[in-house]
Amino acid sequence: MKPFAAPPAATGRKFETLSGIPVEPWYGPEHVSGLPPLPAPGEFPYTRGIHRTMYQGRLWTMRQFSGFATPEETNQRYLYLLSQGQTGLSVAFDLPTLMGVDADHPSAEGEVGQCGVSVSSLEDMEILFRGIPLKDVTVSMTINSPAPILYAMYLAVAEKQGADWNELSGTLQNDILKEYIAQKEYLYPPRPSMRLAVDVIEFSARQTPRYNPISISGYHIREAGSTAVQELAFTLRDGIEYVDWTLERGLPVDAFAPRLSFFFNAHNHFFEEIAKYRAARRMWAHIMRDRFGASDERSWKLRFHAQTAGCSLSWQQPYNNVIRTAIQALAGVLGGTQSLHTNSLDEAYALPSEHAVTIALRTQQVIAYESGVTAAADPLGGSYYLEWLTGEVERKAREYISRIDAMGGMITAIEQNFPQREIAEASYRYQKEVEQGERVIVGVNRFSSDEEEQIELLEIDQSAAHRQQEKLAALRRRRSQTRMQEALDRLKKAAEGSQNTLPCILDAVKAYATAGEIAGAFRDVFGSWQENSVL
């Protein structure tokens, strides 16, 4: 670690955003003279927000991404959070569930319940939402390759509760493209995976019209090391790809586009993050109206969830994470988010403790009820600096989109490792700057301390895996093997053809086929995928 050195004097010092956009010492009218007019909030292209009154009419949905150990334990955390004023649930699944693997599979050993809740069957999903009326609570589920399976389980539970599917609201992540780009939790090759994602979009447009069937996610792209500009560009280009594929399925654009949602990171550069969100709305409005000919105003409006940056958290001086999270959350609010998750101070160590998650939730509530920033829509709108920066972020993001268009689209770009390589290079540059002390991380490479701060950590019950495996074994004995196998056979036949697979997935789920068994049936038809080396 380098010894402490005073930062250079402001005179002559080079300033830039995290995307490397150079920043001048001051901004005035001349910097915004070439930019388009700035309509009021709620007016096309929604740079200043999708609603005229924004948070005066309704606050953002406050979510905490939660899940650990067994469905029983996670259910108790959900009930606690709802009692503390949380207004929506966000489900974190463990790695085996994310990879379409049951809790009793050999590859799940050591991972069951460790980074999220273990869900292998409809029975687990029933327990997860016990005592929580799904018709009254919005539920976001962060699941991608097995998304159709978990979506079917959610619908089956809602049906058992007596809820009308038309009443359900929430979000399914279901964004397989960002898995190939960044998170790498994919099961099948890109093209059949896209077919399954579109199956959900098509089915939801007809059966769950208030539900968001996809959350097109830049969050994980940023967590993998991208810049803000890359996050914006790759996310919107993914969105274009999903629209293209769904149109090819035969759905009119305005039949599904109003329910497309987005998910962005909230990182440390306060103004660049706000500019990113404003640019995203402006770009998407023009993409939907001008590129796809959408005529429904709801199709033009980009709605997004924001989560504070997990990759910015440090295990050194963990209480600094409270400060980082507050700044990032404020950027999300000033940027006009519809939903927000705030990370907890202990997440660089472990899953959040009850104490830490409460502080994270209180951070949102203080912003909402004490800061005064909700009084006016886009209160920073018209700032010379912010308007210039919004334009710069948009310009650079459009350059990336044009390059991907020239390649033939995002699937081809992924197959050529283009976004993966761009992110890897950006991540390398950032880490090199940190290690050389050119980029200051408080408590890490400057203002460090030899004293380790003690914090309360959540301990995962190590018997969770055994209990999940026992429960799964009992389910396998109890269910009708004939009914389950017949449902899987019908599912394979549907996958081999061109029909929407969701009705068959629902039948298999209701027959208590496990997530691993259903994912395995798809794998038998589609095969698996191995990425080529990025470098």
N, C-alpha and C positions, 0 to 999 in steps of 0.2 A: 504494500500500500504506500502511495506517495505521501510524504509529509505534508502537513497543512501549508497551503500558500494562499495569500490573499488573491481574490479574483482580480483580473486586470481592470484598469480604470475604464469607465464608460467610453471615453473618447477613443475612437479608432477600433473599438471592439466589434467583432463580427457577430451579429445576431441573426438567427434563422429559426424557422419552425422545426419540428421533429421530422418533417418531410424534406428538409433542406431548402425551403423557400426563404431567400434572403429577406430580411426585414429592415426597413429604413428607420432612422431615429424618430421620424414623425410623419404624419399623413395629413393631407389637406384636400381641397376640392379637385385639384389637378389629378390626383390619383384615382378618382372615381368618375372622371368626365366621360370615359368611353364605355362605361358599364350601362346595361339596360335600365330602364326606369324601375323604381322600387314600389310595387303596388302595396296596398294595405294588407295586413294579416287576413287570411281567409280568401284572398284573391289570387288567381292564376298569375305566376307559377308557384305560389305558396312559399316563396323564399322566407317570408316572415312568419310562417306557421299555417297550418291547414284550417284553423278556426279563427274567426275574427276576434273573439274575446279570450281564446286559449284557456288559461287556468282560472279565469274569473268564472267561467261556466262550469268547469269540472277539472279537478286535479288529475295529474297522471296517476295511473295504477301503481301502487307501491308493492313490489314483489321482493321476496328474498328466495334465492335459489337454494333449495333445501332437499336433502335426502341423504340418509345414511343407514347402514346396517339392514334391519328387516323392515317390511312394510308396517309392522306394528309400532316400531319406534319412530319411524318417520311420520306416521299418522299422528302421534302425540305431539311432535314438533309442529306439524301443521295446525293442530288445534290451538297450541300455545301462540303461534304467530298471529292467527286470526283473532285471538283474544286480546292481542297487543296492538291491534289497529291495522294490521296488514290487510290489503284489499284485494289481493290475488295470489294464487299459489303458483309456484314454479318448481317443477319436479326435476331433481338431479338423480340420474340413474347411475348405477355402478358400471364398471368397465365390462363385465360379462354381459350385462343387459345391452349396453351400447353396441357390443359386437355380436349380438344375436346368439349368445351362449347361455345355457341354463346353469343354475347355481351348482348342479351336481356334475357338470362336465369337467374332465381333468384339466382343461386349460383355464378354468375359473379358479383354480386353487390359489389361495392367498389374496384374491381380489374381491370376493363376495362381500358387498356392503361397505367396501373401504372408501370409495370416492363418491358414493351415492347409494340410493336404495336398490336393493335386489328385487327384480320383478321377473319371474319366469313364467307366470301363468295368469289367467283371469282371476283365480283365487287370490293371488297376491295383490292384484289391482283392486279387488273388492275390499280387502283389508286396508289398503293404502288410503282409500277415500271413505272409510267407515265413519258415519256421523257427519259427513260433509256433503250437503246437498249440491250436486253438480249443476243443477239448473240455476243456482243462486251465486255460484263462485266461479270466476274465470280461472282456468287452469292452463298454464303453459307447460309443455313437455319438451325437454331438450333431448331429442332422440332423432336419429337420421336414417341410417341404413335400415334398421328395423322399424322405422316410423309407422308404416302401414299396420304393422302388428300391434303396436302399443295404442295406436289410434282406435283400432277395432276393439281392443280390450276396454278402453275408455268409454266407447259407445255402448258396449255391452253392460258395463257397470251402470251407466246412466239409465239405460233401459230397465235394468233390474230395480233401480230406485224409483221408477215410474216417471222419469223425466221425458219430455218430448224432445227429440233431437233438435227441433227448430228453436228450442230455448237455450241450447248450449252455446257458450261463448268461451273463447280461449284461443290458444295458439299451439300448433304442432310445428316443431322446427323443420323437419322433413327436407333439409337442404343438403342434398348429397353432393352437389358440386364443390362446396367448400371443404368437404371431407377429402376429396382428391387434391384440392389446392393446399390445405393447411392441416386439418386435424387428423386425417388418415384413418378414420374409423369407418372404412367402407367394407362391404362384403362381396359385391358382385362387380362386373365390369361397368364402365360408365353408362353405356347406352341402355342396357336393361334396368339399371338403377334409376335412370331418368324416367323410364316407362312407369316404374312403381311410384315415383314422386308425382307424376302426372295423374296416375290412377287416383291418388288421394285428392288432388286438386279437383279433378272431375267429379268424384263421388261427393266430396264436401260441398261443391257448388250446388248440388241437387238435394243433398240430404241434411247438411248442417250449415245453412246459409249464414248464420251469425258467427261461425267459427273460422279462424284463420288457418287454412290448410298447409301453409308454409311460412316460415320465418327466414327470409333470405339474409344470410348471416355474414356480416363483416367482422363480427367480434373475434372469431377464432382465427381469421386471417391476420388480424392485428396482433393477437396473442402469439402467433407464430413468428412475428418479427417484422411485419410489413410497416410501411409508413401510412399516415392518414390518407394520403392521396391514393396509394395502392389499395387500401381497404375500401375506399369509396368506389374506385374504378372497377375492381374485380367483383365487388358486391352487386353493383348496378348491372354489370355485364352478365353476371349469373342470372339476375332478374330477367334480363332480355332473353336469355336462353330458355328459361322456364316459360315465358310467354310464347316464344316461338314454338316450343314443343306442344304446349297446350292448344294453341291455334291449329297445329297440325292434327290434333286429336278431333277437331271439328267444333270446339266450343267457341262461340262469339266472344270477343275480347271483354266486353262489358258484363259477360255472364260470370266471369271469375276474377277479373283484375281488381275489383273493389276489396276483395278479401286477401290480396297479397300483402304481406307485412314484412318488415325489415328489422334487423337487429344489429346495432352498432356498438363499438367500443367507446368508452369515455376515458381518454388518456390524459396525460399530464399537461400538454400545451393547451392552456385554457381557451385561447382565442382560436387556435387552429381547429380544435374540436367543434366549437360553435359554428365556425365557418363551414366545416365538413357537413354538419347536419343541414345547414341552410342550402348549401350547394346541392346536397342529395335531393332535397325537395324540388328545387328548381330543375335539376336535370331530369328527374323521373317524370315530372309533369310534362316536359317537352317530349320525352321519349314516348310516353303513353299516347299523347295527343298527336304528335307529328309523325312518329315512326310507325305506330300501330293503329292509328285512326280511332282510338277510343273516344266515345262521345259522352259517356257518363262522367260527370265531374268527380265522382267518387273514385273512378279508375285513375284519375290524374294525381290524386293525393297520396303522397308517400307517408305511411304511418309506421312508426318505428319504436322499438324497445331499446333502451340503452342499459349497459352494465358497466360499472367502473372497472378499470383495467387490472385484472389479476396479475398480469406480467409486470406491473409497476410496483407490486407489493414486495417488501423486503423482510427477511427474517431478522435482520439486524434492526434494532430499535423499532420493534413492531408497532408502538403507539404512533410513530410517524405515519403509519398506514391510515389511521383515522383522518389525519389532515389531508393526505392524498385523496382519499375517498370523498371527502367533503368537497374539495375543489372539483374533482371529476364529476360528481353528482350535480353540482351547481352548473357546470358546463352543459350537462345533459338537459337540465331544466331550461336554461337560457337558450338552448338550441331547439327547444320545442318538442321534447320526447313525449310519447303517449304512455310510456310505462318505464319503470326504472328499478334496477336492482343495485344495491350498494354492497360491495364486498366487505367482509369482516376483517378486523385487524390481525387475526391469527391465521389467516388462510395460507400464508407462506409456510406455516408449520403443519397444519392439519385442517380437517373440516371444522367449521365454526362452532364454538361453544355457544350455549344459550346466552351467556353474558355478552359475548362479542356480537352475536347476530342482533341482539336488542339494541346495542349502540349503533349498529349499521342502519337499522330501521329508524331509530331516533334521528339519525342524520337527515334522512329524507323528511321526517316530520318537522324538524327545525327549519329546514329550507322552505317547506310548504307553508308553515303557520307563523314563522317568526321573522323571516328574512325580508319580506316585502317584495320579492322578485316576481311573485305571481300576480301583482296588481295590474300589470300591463303586458300585452302580447309583445314579444320580441323587443324588450326594453333597450337593447343595444343596437337595434336597427337604425341605420343612418350614420353610424360611426364610420368615419373615413377609413380607419384601419380595418375594421371588420368587413366592410363592404368590399374593399380592395382584396382582402385575404379570401373572402368567399369567391370572388371572381378568379383568383389565382388557383385555388384548389380545384374549382370547376374546370378551368382550362387544362390543367395538367391531367385531371381524371379523364377528360374527353380524349386526350391524346392516347391514353392507354386503351380506351374503348375502341378507338379507330384502328389501332394496331391489331386488336383481337378480332374485330370485324374482318379485317383484311386476311386473317388466317383462316377464316371460315366459321368462326364462332368459338365459344368457350370449350366445348368438348374437344375440338381439334387442338386448341391452345393447351389444354391439360395434357392431352396425349403427347404433345411436343415439349411438355415440362416448362412452358413459358411462365405462367404465374408462379409456379413453385420456385423457379430459378430467380425470379425478380425478388421474391420474399426472402429467399436464402441470402441473397447479396445485401439486401437492406438490413437484415438481422445481423449479418457479420459486421457491416459498417457501424451499426449502433453499438454493438458489444465492444468493438475495438475502441470507439470513442470513450466508453465508460472505463475500460481498463487502462487507457492512457490518461485518464483524468480530464479529458476535453469536455465530457458531459458529466455534470455533477449529479450524483445521487446522494442526497443527504443521509448521513449515517452509514453509508456504504463506502464510497471513495472520498468522502470529505465529512468533517464533523463527526468522526466515528468515536466510539468509546470501547474500552476494554471490558466494561461492566455489562454483563448480560442481563437484560430485563426479564423478569419472571412474569409469565402470563398463564392464565388458566387455559388448559387445552381439553378439547373433547376427546375422550377415550372411546374408541369403537369396541364394542363387546365382541371379543374374538370368538365367542360361541355362536355368533350370528350365522356364519356359514353352515355350521352343523345343523342349526335349527331350520334354516332354509332347505337344506338337503333332506332332512327328515320329512318336512312338510311336502316337498316335491315327491318323495317316494310314496307317501300316503296317497297323494293325488293320483299318481300313476296306477296305484292298486284300485282306487275307487272308481275311476272313470270308465266309461265303456270304450274298450279298445277298438271294437268294431266301428262304432260311430266315429271315433277320432280318426282312424285310418281311412275310412271312406271320405271324410272331409279333406284329409291331406291329398288323397288321390284326385279329388275334384279340383283342388287347388293347383296341383301340378299340371293337370290338363288345361286349366285356364291360363297358366303361365306359358305353356307351350303355344297357345293361340294368341289372339289379340284382344280378348275381352278384358274389361276391367276386373282386376283380381280382388277388389275389396269385398264383394259379397261372399266369395269363397273364403277369404281370410276370416270374416266374421263367423261363418259356419264353423271353421276350425277352432277359433277361439272359444266359441260357445260349447264346443265338444271337449274343451279343456286340453286341446293340443298346446304344448308349451311354445314359448317364443323360439327356443332353439330348434324344435321340431319343424315349425313353420319356416324359419329361416333356412333350415336344411333342405326343405322341399324346394325352395327357390334356388338354392345352390345346385341342387341336382339338375335343374333346368338351365340356369344361367351360367354356371361355372363361377370361378373366383377371379380376383384381379391382383396382379403384382405390378407395382409401379417400377418404371425404369429409374436408374440412378439420376438424381437431379444434376449433379456436377459431371 
